[in-house]
Structure formats: structure tokens, C-alpha cells
Amino acid sequence: MGAVVRALRTPWLPPDRVAELLQDDNPNLHRDAAADPRLPLPLLLEALEETRLAAAAARNPALLTHVMHELLDRAGIAAQPDS
């Protein structure tokens, strides 16, 4: 495992470094960066619009609830009624 991949798995990597990794040539690395909760919100929202990053960004636990609902609405996934 490379040093950068290990860095993404540690809590000390700063958000600006996570952001830089979005541009990495390694597709696994830039997808991991898009899914990282340290990614600044503006970049997370941009990643949702990029084909190569959208699926990973949608898995990001920092994604705001209303944004997730918007994504589901766009995908045509209906809300489940409360039981």
C-alpha cells in the first residue's frame, strides 16, 4: 500500500491535501478522496457533478441530508412513507 493511500486512512491528513488527491491520476485514490469526510464541502458538491467522482462522492458521510435527498429525487427514487 502506498504512502498516500495510508495517509487517507489516517486522521491527521489535512482537508486541503485530501482535496489535492481528487486530481490524482490513480482512479482509486481520487475516488477515495471524494468519499473522504474531510473533503471540503464545496469540493464535495463539485465532485457529485463529475462522472468519475459522483458515485464515491455520494457515499461521503459528510454529505448533507438535503443534498442526498436532492440526489435521490434526481434519480427518481421515491421517499419511503414513514411506518
Secondary structure, DSSP 8 states (H G I E B T S, - for coil): --HHHHHHTSTTS-HHHHHHHTT-S-HHHHHHHHH-TTS-HHHHHHHHTSTTTHHHHHT-TT--HHHHHHHHHHTT-------
